[in-house]
Amino acid sequence: MKNILLSSTLCLLFIAGTVSNINAQVTFGTGKMNVRVDDYGAVRIFTTEGTDTVQQINRASFLVAGNMNQVMDYWNDVDIEIPTTLETTPMHGDYEISGTYNNLYSGLPPDVLVEQHVYGWNDENFCLIKMIVTNQESSTLPTIIGLDIIQNVDETWENDNIFYDAVNQLLTQYESHYIGIKILSESTTSAQVFEWYDTYTDSDSAYYAWMTAGTFSTDTLLTDADGGVGILAGESMDLQTGEFRTIYMAIAAGNDESDMLANMDVAVQKYQSITSVEYDGNLTPSEYILNQNYPNPFNPNTKITFGLPERADISLKIFNSLGEEVAELVNGNLEAGTYTYDFNAEGLTSGVYIYTLQTEKHALSMKMILIK
């Protein structure tokens, strides 16, 4: 049905700014992290080591649990609704791979549609994964969204260390390099780690048990030659027929634990930037607009609204009175419409600030006053 596990002898060459299709698998390289998504939505992670790439995650694939012992998983259920595609104009970041997947391979419940977007940024060692899950059942469906992760740190199965870091709330895998996987938009409710075995994917009831265990594997697993598996699960949410929910996750890499955690912090900032913008596609102005923030003066929260008459690459930045950039709120390619950003100035001092909307054609600026 699907591509078998990648051989550790496979050699791929990625460079920053390079994208490609390899055996129907779509790839992009940021210069530090290389992301590869296959026909059925499995995400594979490599890091750049000089002119070589080294695999770190063999497969990270989505799981969607519905009613008891009903789980949509990569090997048994997933088929293609909209093919995996490299977007020419990413909605966020410098790169975006998207695809939509259904359960028609098995036809077994839960009947859900999974729309997946993977975002990357030049010279960054992380990626964001956004999943939109829609209930296509004829009745209300309880849903839990998670990840099934096969480690391959430094392209080896054995001698990898895997555990759930309860302090930083992420799954950690390391040998020489460190890899972190984190659910960003909701709480992690279950995190399981165990030795890989060839029939672990066979049972929906096993997947369901791991996703609903409510426990966390905080003890370190040292893998043998078979490697290890990590299962992450988010919160349970009921969806009405036709209703959808969205979840964000991040994968970050580093040369050591502190480096990986620092990269994860940047990933969290990118996620917060993306999700802090409210979009109204029904309000499309006839020209570029940047409104006065409200309230103004403010402490510490204010809303900044801007409008785009057409799809455009834009940035929204904050500068202090010396002209120094203190925050980048938005940086990406956005659809035409009206956007509102909820800006929190908690870390800034009182004073006058300039916020600027920059596009290829226009630059608009306004003043705002922070009073603490």
N, C-alpha and C positions, 0 to 999 in steps of 0.2 A: 504493500500500500504506500508506504512512505520511505524516504531515504533511511537506510540503516545507520547506526552510530558512526560518526566520522572516524576514520583511521587517524591515529596520532602521527602517522607518517605523511599525511597530506600537507603539502606546503603551499601557502597562499601568500601573495604579495599585495599589500594594501599601502597606499600612501594618502596623506591628507588631501582631501578634496576629490578623491577617486571613488567612483561608484561603478557597480557592474552587476551583471546577471551571470551566475555560475551554476550550470546544471539546474536552471529554473529557480535558483535561490538568489535572492536580491541582497546586495551588500552595500555598505558604505564604510569608509574609514575616516576617522577624525584626526589621525596622526598619532593618537595614543590608544584609542579603542577602536576595534573593528567589529561591526555588527553584521550578522548574516541571518536572514529570516527565510525559512523555506516555504514551500507551497501551502503548507498546512499551519503556518503561524508559529512554528518553533523558532525560538531566538537562540543563536549561538554566539558566544562572546570570545573574542581574541584580543590580545594586547600586542602592541608594536614593540619589538625588541631589535633596534637597529634597522636592518633591512628585512628582518624576519617577522612573522606573526606567530604567536604562541596561543594555543587554545586554552581558555580558562573555564568556560562553561560549555559542555557538550550540547546540552539542550535545556532550555527553560520554556515550558509550554503551559498554556492556561488550563485550569480546571474550573468547571462550573458544577456545583452540587445543587440539585433540586430537591425533590422529595426524598425520603429516606432511601439510602442505598442506590440512588440514581445520580450518576456523575458523568458529565461529558468530558472525555479525556482525549489526548492526542492520538494514541495508537488505535483505539477501538471505535471512535465515534466521528471524528472531525472530517468534514469534506469542505470543498471550496464553494463559497457563495460569490465573492468578488476576488479575483486573483491577487496575490501578493505583488505589490507594485512599489517602485521607487518614485516618490512624488517629485515632479519637476519644480513645483513651488510649495515648499514645506509650510504648513500652517504655523509650526513653531520650530525653532532651531535652524541649523544649517542643512540638516538632512531629515527625511521622514520616509519610513517604509510603512505602508498601510495594507490591509487586507481584511476581508470579512469571511467568516467561516460558520458553517451550519453543522448539524448532527446527522446529515443524510447518509453518511457512510454506513452507520448502524441502524438509523431510524429509531433508536431507542431514546426514551426520555432521559434528561429533560430536553424539550424542544426549545432551544434558545439560539439566538443569533449573536455571534461575538465579532464586533468590529474592533480591530486592533491597530494602534499607531505606535511606532517606535521612533523616538526623536534623538538626534545627536547634534553636538556642537563642535566646531573645529577646535583642536588642541585641548579637548576635555576628555577625561578618563571616566566617563559615565554615560549612560543613556537612560531615557525615561520611556516607560511603557504605559500607554493609555488603553484601557479596554472598556468598551460600551456593550453591555449585555442586555438584550431585549428578550422578554418572555413571549414566545410564540405559542404557548399552550392555550387551551380554551378556558382555563381557570387560573386562579391565583397560584403563583409559584413561589415558594421560599427559595432564595438563592444565596449561595456562598461562592465567592470567587477566590481562586488561589493560583499557585504555581507549583508545577512538578519540575524539579531541578536535578539534572544529572551533572555532577561536578566532573572536571577534568583539569584541575589546576596544574599549570605548567606542563600540560599534555601528558599527565600521568594519572592512572586510576588509583594507584596505591600511595600510601604515606601522605595522603591529604588529611587535613584536620578540619572537621565540620562541626559547628555548634550554633545554637541560637544565642545571640548576645542580647540578654534581657535588658541591659542598661541602655544600649543604643537601639534596641528593638529592630534588629536585623539578623538575617542568617549570614554567618561568616564562614568562608572556606579559605584555607591557606596551605601553601607549602612554601615556595619562595615568595610568590605573590599572594596578596590578599584580595579576596572578592567579597563584596557585601551585596545582599539583596534585601530590599526593604519595601514594605507596603506604605505608601505615603498618605493616601486620602482617607484611611480608616484604620482602626486598630487591628493588629494581628491577633487572632483569637486562638490559633493553634499553629505550632511549629514542630514538625517531626523530622528526625534524622535517623537513617538506618542504612545498613549495608545493602548494596544493590543485589537483587536476585532476579533471574530471568522471567519469572512469572508475576512480579510485583504489580504489573499493569493489568493483570487479567481480571481483577475483581472490582466492580463498582462498590461493593460493600466495604472492601479494604480502603479504597480511596475515601469513601464517606467517613469511615472511622477515623482516619488520619485527620481529615479536615474538621471534624467535630469533636476531637479528643479534648480540646480545651487545655492541653498541657504544652510544655515547651521543653525541647531537648537541649538543655543548657550544658550538659556534660559533653566533653569533646569526643567525637568519634574519630579514631585513627583508621583510615580505610585500608583494606587489603587489596589484592590484585583485581578484585571485582569492582572496586569503587564504591561510591556512596550516593544516596538519594536524599534530597530535602523536599519537604512538603510544607508550603506556607498557605494559610487560609485567613481570609478577612472576616468581616461581620456578616451575619445573616440578615437578609432584607426581603420582605414580601414584595413581589411584583405582580400587578394586575396584568391581564391580557393586553399585550401591546405596549406595556410600560417598560422603561429601560433604566439602568443604573450605570454609573461610571466609576471606575477605579483607576488610580495611578500607582505605579510601582517604579522603583529605580534599581539599576545595577551599577555599582561603582567598583573600580579596580585601583590597586595601589601597590607600590613596592614594599610597603610594610603596613601595619595596622593603622598607624596615625595618618599615613598618606591616603589610604583607602577611606578612612572616616572623614578626612578633609574633603576628598572628592565627593563623598556622599553629602556633605553639608552644602556644597555648591549645587548638587542635584536637587536638594530640598529647596534651595533658593530659586532655582529655575521653575520647579513645580509651583511654588508659591506665587511667582511672577505670572505664570500661565493662568492659574486658577483665580487670581485676584481681579481679573478683568471680566466684567459682565458684558455680554454681547447682545445687541438688539438689531437683528438684520432687517426689521420692518421700518427702522428709522435710518434711511440713507440720505445724507445731505447732498446738495448739488455741488459743494466744494469742500475742501479740507477745513475742518474747524477744530479749535481748541478752546474750550470754555473756561471761565474762571472757576477755580476750585471752590468747593463748598463743604463745610463752612470756611470762611476766611476772615479774620485770623482763625487758627485752629490749634488744638492740643489734645492728643497727638495724631488724631485721625482726620483725614479729609478725603473727599472724592474728587477725582479728576476725570472729566468727560471729554472725549474727542470723537470726531466723525470723519469717515473716509468715503469719498464718492465712488471709489473704485478699489479693487484689490491692490495692495501695495506693500512693499517692504518698509517697515517703520521702526523707529525707536522712540521711546518716551523716557527721558532722563531728567534727573534733578541736579541742579548746580547750586553751590553756595554763592555768597556775594563776591567771592574772589574768583569765581569762574571755575572752581574745581568741581568735578563730578562727584557726587556723594551717593547716588543711587541710579541704577538702571531698572526701570519698572517693566518695560516691554521691549522686546527685540525679536521681530519675526515678520512673517508674511501674513497679513490679515485680510479677510474678506471685506467688501464694502459694507458699511453699517456704522452704528454708533456704539462706542465702548465706554465703560465707566470703570476706573481703577480706584480701589479703596487703598489709599496710601497711609502707612503707619510710620510716623517720624520719631518713634520711641528713642532711637539712638542719636538723634541730632540735637544740637543746641538751639536756643531761641535765636531768631533772626529772620532776614529776608532771603528767600530762595527763589530760583528761577526754574520752571519746568518747561521743557522743550520737546515738541513733537517734530521729528525729523523724517522726511521721506526723500526719495530721489529728486522730487520736483519742488518741495516746499520745506520751510522751517518756520514753525510757529512757536512763540514763547509767551509765557505769562508769569507774573510775580505772585508769590504767596508768602504769608507771614506766619511763622511758628512762634507761639507765645507759651512758655512753660512757667 
